[in-house]
Amino acid sequence: MFDNLSDKLQRVFKNLRGEGKLSAENMETALREIRMALLEADVNFKVVKQLIENIKQKAVGEEVLNALSPSQQVIKIVHEELIKILGSHEAKLRYANDPPSVFMIVGLQGSGKTTSTGKLARWLSKNGHAPMVVSVDVYRPAAREQLKVVARDVKQPIYEGVPGETAPLDLARSARREAANSGRDVLLVDTAGRLHIDDDLMVELQQLKELLNPVEILFVADAMTGQDAVKSADEFHKRLGITGVILTKMDGDARGGAALSIRQVTGQPLKFVGVGEKLDALEAFHPDRAANRILGMGDILSFIEKAEEAIDKKQAVEMQRKLIENDFTLEDFRSQLRQIRKLGPLESLLGMMPKVGILKELKDVKVDEKEINRVVAIIDSMTPHERDNHMIINGSRRRRIAKGSGTSVQEVNQLLKQYAQAKKMMKSFSGGFMGKKLGKMKMPGGFPFGNLPGQ
C-alpha cells in the first residue's frame, strides 16, 4: 500500500536534507519531483495540481527557507496537505434514528461488492451492531448464493426471500421488514452491478434508494483499476448520490492513486479499505495514518489495534511473566506463533513499521508464511513432555518428530538450536537492569525473542 509513492517521496526528502540551506531553486526542483511521484502513482492530475499549489504556497516562504531544519518543515507541510486531500479525519458510518439503518452497497461488477458486504457485516458485528444482509442481484448467476456463503462464513444472518420473490424491490422491502422484526439494527443491501454504467442499472438503484431511504450508499471500487475506479465513483455519485467509498484490494496497490484522488474528485470520503482476501481484512480508513504511511512514518496505531483485537490479554500477561522468569517453553512458542498469525499477513504488518533506522530494511523483507506453518507442524509433532522440556529430545525423538511433521531432522535441529539460543538470551535478560525493565513493560503479546528457522 503506497509503497512506490512512499519510496519516491523518501528520495525527494533525502535530497532536500542534503542541501545545506534551501533556496527557491532547489525547492522548485523538489516540488517538480513530488509532482512526478504523484502522477506516476496514478493520482488524478487535477488533484496533483491542487496539492502542489498548496504545498508551494506554504513552503516557498521566508519562514520555511530560513528554518533551522527546512527539510523537516517541508515534510510537515506535505503531511498536512496529504491529510487534507485524504479527508482530514476518519469518516464514520451514519445510522438512522429508527432502526434498521439501511446501507446500499453499489458498484461495478467484479469490484468486490459481495465480499465487501460480508466483510462490513462482520466489522459491524464486531463493533456492537446486529447486521443482516440481503442480495438483490437477481441477474448474475449464483450472486445470491455467493452472498449466502459469505454470510455463513462471517456468521451473520441473511434474508433469502420466499418462493416466487425474485424482483429486487420486493426482496429489499421484505428484507427490511424481516430485519426490523428480528431486531437487526443494520440492513446491508448487496445490489446488482454491470461491467459498465448503464441507464437500466441506475434506474433500478434509484428505485431502491427511493424505496429504502438508505442512510449510507457505499460505492465499492477496485484500487487496482486506479483512475478508472475514481471515474466510476464520480459517475455513481452524480447519478445516485453516494455517501462514501470502500476501496478494495488496497494491499495489492503499490501506487495508491485511487485512494489519494477519490475524495477530492467525488467530494465523498473513503470510509473503508480492503487489505486482503480474508473476511476480516477490512479496515476503517484514517487519513492521518495513510499520510504517515506515505511519508514513511509507519502506522503504529493500526498495528496496536490489530494486536489488541487478535491477542488474548490473559495469555499476554502470563507470557510476560514467563519471559521475565525464563519459563518460556516450546508450547508457549507455538502459542505465540498462532497469535501472530491472527494478526494477518506478516508483510502487511511490516508495512506498518516506520521507515527509520534499522526498520528501513523491513520493507525489503519477504516473509515466507509457510515457514511459520512448518515450525508449528514440528512443535505439533512433539509430545507435551517434549514441548515442556526440549532437553529430552534425543536423536530418535528428532527422527520421529521430523517424520510426523513432514520435515527433515536438520530442520528440527535448527528449530531446537534457535529455541535454546533464545532461552539463553532471555536468561541474561531475566535478571538485573533488563529484567526490571521487562517487568515494568506492558507487552502486547509477549512475542518470542530470536528468529524463526530459515531466516
C-alpha positions, 0 to 999 in steps of 0.5 A, a space after each residue: 500500500 503506497 509503497 512506490 509513492 512512499 519510496 519516491 517521496 523518501 528520495 525527494 526528502 533525502 535530497 532536500 536534507 542534503 542541501 545545506 540551506 534551501 533556496 527557491 531553486 532547489 525547492 522548485 526542483 523538489 516540488 517538480 519531483 513530488 509532482 512526478 511521484 504523484 502522477 506516476 502513482 496514478 493520482 488524478 492530475 487535477 488533484 496533483 495540481 491542487 496539492 502542489 499549489 498548496 504545498 508551494 504556497 506554504 513552503 516557498 516562504 521566508 519562514 520555511 527557507 530560513 528554518 533551522 531544519 527546512 527539510 523537516 518543515 517541508 515534510 510537515 507541510 506535505 503531511 498536512 496537505 496529504 491529510 487534507 486531500 485524504 479527508 482530514 479525519 476518519 469518516 464514520 458510518 451514519 445510522 438512522 434514528 429508527 432502526 434498521 439503518 439501511 446501507 446500499 452497497 453499489 458498484 461495478 461488477 467484479 469490484 468486490 461488492 459481495 465480499 465487501 458486504 460480508 466483510 462490513 457485516 462482520 466489522 459491524 458485528 464486531 463493533 456492537 451492531 446486529 447486521 443482516 444482509 440481503 442480495 438483490 442481484 437477481 441477474 448474475 448467476 449464483 450472486 445470491 448464493 455467493 452472498 449466502 456463503 459469505 454470510 455463513 462464513 462471517 456468521 451473520 444472518 441473511 434474508 433469502 426471500 420466499 418462493 416466487 420473490 425474485 424482483 429486487 424491490 420486493 426482496 429489499 422491502 421484505 428484507 427490511 421488514 424481516 430485519 426490523 422484526 428480528 431486531 437487526 439494527 443494520 440492513 446491508 443491501 448487496 445490489 446488482 452491478 454491470 461491467 459498465 454504467 448503464 441507464 437500466 442499472 441506475 434506474 433500478 438503484 434509484 428505485 431502491 434508494 427511493 424505496 429504502 431511504 438508505 442512510 449510507 450508499 457505499 460505492 465499492 471500487 477496485 484500487 487496482 483499476 486506479 483512475 478508472 475506479 475514481 471515474 466510476 465513483 464520480 459517475 455513481 455519485 452524480 447519478 445516485 448520490 453516494 455517501 462514501 467509498 470502500 476501496 478494495 484490494 488496497 494491499 495489492 496497490 503499490 501506487 495508491 492513486 485511487 485512494 489519494 484522488 477519490 475524495 477530492 474528485 467525488 467530494 465523498 470520503 473513503 470510509 473503508 479499505 480492503 487489505 486482503 482476501 480474508 473476511 476480516 481484512 477490512 479496515 476503517 480508513 484514517 487519513 492521518 495514518 495513510 499520510 504517515 504511511 506515505 511519508 514513511 512514518 509507519 502506522 503504529 496505531 493500526 498495528 496496536 489495534 490489530 494486536 489488541 483485537 487478535 491477542 488474548 490479554 490473559 495469555 499476554 500477561 502470563 507470557 510476560 511473566 514467563 519471559 521475565 522468569 525464563 519459563 518460556 517453553 516450546 508450547 508457549 512458542 507455538 502459542 505465540 506463533 498462532 497469535 501472530 498469525 491472527 494478526 494477518 499477513 506478516 508483510 502487511 504488518 511490516 508495512 506498518 513499521 516506520 521507515 527509520 533506522 534499522 526498520 528501513 530494511 523491513 520493507 525489503 523483507 519477504 516473509 515466507 508464511 509457510 515457514 511459520 506453518 512448518 515450525 508449528 507442524 514440528 512443535 505439533 509433532 512433539 509430545 507435551 513432555 517434549 514441548 515442556 522440556 526440549 532437553 529430552 529430545 534425543 536423536 530418535 525423538 528428532 527422527 520421529 518428530 521430523 517424520 510426523 511433521 513432514 520435515 527433515 531432522 536438520 530442520 528440527 535441529 535448527 528449530 531446537 538450536 534457535 529455541 535454546 539460543 533464545 532461552 539463553 538470551 532471555 536468561 541474561 535478560 531475566 535478571 538485573 537492569 533488563 529484567 526490571 525493565 521487562 517487568 515494568 513493560 506492558 507487552 502486547 503479546 509477549 512475542 518470542 525473542 530470536 528468529 524463526 528457522 530459515 531466516 
